[in-house]
Structure formats: structure tokens, C-alpha cells
Amino acid sequence: MLKLYGGARSRASIVQWYLEEIQVPYEFVKLDMQAGEHLKPEYLAINPVGKVPAIVDGDFQLWESGAILLYLAEKYGKTPLSLEERAVFSQWVLFGNSTLATGIFVEANREREMPRLLNALNEIFSKQA
Ligand SMILES: N[C@@H](CCC(=O)N[C@@H](CS)C(=O)NCC(=O)O)C(=O)O
């Protein structure tokens, strides 16, 4: 069974959410990050950078939440995606992991970036059924 490595409150929840949505069975391996389990050799053998999330799917290991989402969509998605659909999927994953994350988490950017990003998102989502 696919294993998802994460901490108590970590970006592993992004992957967990998606696994639940696409109904792929998985085992959640909760690392005690306060105790530094993510920096122990056993976990560094899975992600040498020592960050969560990471997955182990059979013989395959992968880290970085965005890369994991793209992999899961390709492997477990119900219908094959066209080039354009894959591109839009990448667009949203990269937007979340870079543009939006920088706007939220980099304090110096927050005031300038968040209103315009949230306004744009409101606009986009209000047009969707
Ligand atoms: N860009 C990475 C960020 C990973 C990341 O920073 N994870 C945090 C938890 S949310 C972590 O492992 N922190 C532990 C540390 O830096 O020692 C991703 O999206 O997977």
C-alpha cells in the first residue's frame, strides 16, 4: 500500500486531501517532527532533504508536495488527461506552491500580494459552476 510520510500539522495534509478525493488507499506514517524523526537516517533515505511530505509507492519514492500531486494525478486519475488538462493541473499546483505560498508565508509580501491574488481567485471561482 502507498505510504504517505508527514507530520502532525504539515504540508502532508495537501497530499492526504488529494488521496482521499481520488480514493486511493494509503498508510499515513506520522513522524514525530518535534523529536526530529524527519532528520533520522531512516527517513533521510526516503527524502534526503529531511522535509515532509514524501511518499513510497512500491519501489518508487517521491518528495515535494507538488510533484507528488502531479504523480498521483497521472497514476491514479480516473480518466487520462490531455496535454492541456495536465498543463492546467500543473498551473494550479505550481501556483499554490509558489505564487500563493510566497504571498501567504513571506510576511514582507503579504500586504501587497494577497489582496490581488484573493481577488483574482474570487473572480475565477465565481465563474465556475
Ligand atoms: N516545498 C516543500 C516544502 C516542504 C516543507 O517545508 N515541509 C515542512 C513541513 S510543512 C518540513 O518538513 N519542515 C521540517 C524542517 O524544515 O525541518 C513541499 O511542498 O513539499
The ligand as an SDF file (V2000), in Angstrom:
LIG
                    3D

 20 19  0  0  0  0  0  0  0  0999 V2000
    8.0760   22.7130   -0.8840 N   0  0  0  0  0  0  0  0  0  0  0  0
    8.0130   21.6160    0.0600 C   0  0  0  0  0  0  0  0  0  0  0  0
    8.0190   22.1670    1.4710 C   0  0  0  0  0  0  0  0  0  0  0  0
    8.2280   21.0570    2.4840 C   0  0  0  0  0  0  0  0  0  0  0  0
    8.3270   21.6090    3.8830 C   0  0  0  0  0  0  0  0  0  0  0  0
    8.8550   22.7170    4.1180 O   0  0  0  0  0  0  0  0  0  0  0  0
    7.8310   20.8290    4.8490 N   0  0  0  0  0  0  0  0  0  0  0  0
    7.9290   21.2130    6.2430 C   0  0  0  0  0  0  0  0  0  0  0  0
    6.6540   20.8020    6.9720 C   0  0  0  0  0  0  0  0  0  0  0  0
    5.2260   21.6400    6.3630 S   0  0  0  0  0  0  0  0  0  0  0  0
    9.0530   20.4310    6.9020 C   0  0  0  0  0  0  0  0  0  0  0  0
    9.2520   19.2770    6.5970 O   0  0  0  0  0  0  0  0  0  0  0  0
    9.7560   21.0860    7.8420 N   0  0  0  0  0  0  0  0  0  0  0  0
   10.7460   20.4070    8.6250 C   0  0  0  0  0  0  0  0  0  0  0  0
   12.0720   21.0880    8.6180 C   0  0  0  0  0  0  0  0  0  0  0  0
   12.2560   22.0680    7.8710 O   0  0  0  0  0  0  0  0  0  0  0  0
   12.9330   20.6340    9.3630 O   0  0  0  0  0  0  0  0  0  0  0  0
    6.7460   20.7880   -0.2300 C   0  0  0  0  0  0  0  0  0  0  0  0
    5.7270   21.3990   -0.6090 O   0  0  0  0  0  0  0  0  0  0  0  0
    6.7770   19.5520   -0.0840 O   0  0  0  0  0  0  0  0  0  0  0  0
  1  2  1  0
  2  3  1  0
  2 18  1  0
  3  4  1  0
  4  5  1  0
  5  6  2  0
  5  7  1  0
  7  8  1  0
  8  9  1  0
  8 11  1  0
  9 10  1  0
 11 12  2  0
 11 13  1  0
 13 14  1  0
 14 15  1  0
 15 16  2  0
 15 17  1  0
 18 19  2  0
 18 20  1  0
M  END
$$$$
